[in-house]
Amino acid sequence: MHFARQTRTPSKKMKIMIHQLRIYEIFETNKQAFHARFRDHAARIMKTYGFQIAAMWEARSGEKTQFIYLLEWSQPSWPMPNGPRSSA
């Protein structure tokens, strides 16, 4: 699921921000390992490619636990089907 919003930067230029909601089912037996891997690897890789984690939380429904997070990135000046890329 993607959402876009426009904001004004201090220089008064319009900036389009893209938001993507991601939901994963996680299991109690490996929940700690999942969070450690997300924190130590996935979040670092996302930051490298220009993604920012706007929010993250867990939700529980019955026997299921979901890990939910909202990614945010600036609209690039060229089409990119899978999100932003760093020029570095």
N, C-alpha and C positions, 0 to 999 in steps of 0.2 A: 504494500500500500504506500503510495507516494502522495505527498502534499507539497504545495509550493506557496510561499508568501513573499511579498515584497517589503523591504525595509529601506530606510534612508540611512546612508553612512554619514559620518561627520562632514564629508565633503559634499553632501546633498545629492550624491549620485544614488540612483535606485539600485538595489542589490536583491536578487532573487535567491531565496533560501529554499532548498529542497529538504523535505523531511520524509523519512522512511521508518515505518513501524515494523519491528521484527519481533516475532514470538517463537519461542522454542519450548518444547516440553522437556523438562528435566526430571530426573529420578532421584529420589532421596538417597539411594545407595551411592550415587556418584556426584551429588550436589556440590560438595566441597571441591572436588577435583574440577568440575565444570567451571565454578566461579574462579578458581585459581588460573585455569587455562585462559578463560576470557580476560581476566585482569592482566596476566603476564604476557599473553601472546596476541589475542584477537584485538584488544583495545589498542595496543601498540601499533599493530599493522594498520588498523583503521586510521589512526592519527597520521601515519606516514603518508597515506593516500588522501588526506584532506578531510576525512570524516570527523565529526565531533559527536560525542554521545551527549545528547541533550537531557536525557532522563533514562533511568533504568529501575526496574522493580520486579518483584515476584508476585504472582497471584496464585491462589490455591482454589480449586473447584473440585469438590469431592476428593477423589484420590489423586488427581492430577495437579502437578506444580508446573507453572509456566514462568519462564524467565522472559521478560519483556523489556525491550529498550527502543529508544527513539534516536535515530541517527539524523544528523543535520549536516548539510554542506552547501556551499555557494554554487549557484548555477555557473558552470564554465562557459567560456565564450565560444566553444565549439561543441558539437553534439557528442555525448558520451553515454552509451547505453547502460553502463554499469556503475556510474557515479564518477567522482572526481579522480584525477591523477595529479600527482605532484610533478613539477617540472624538474625537480632535483634528481 
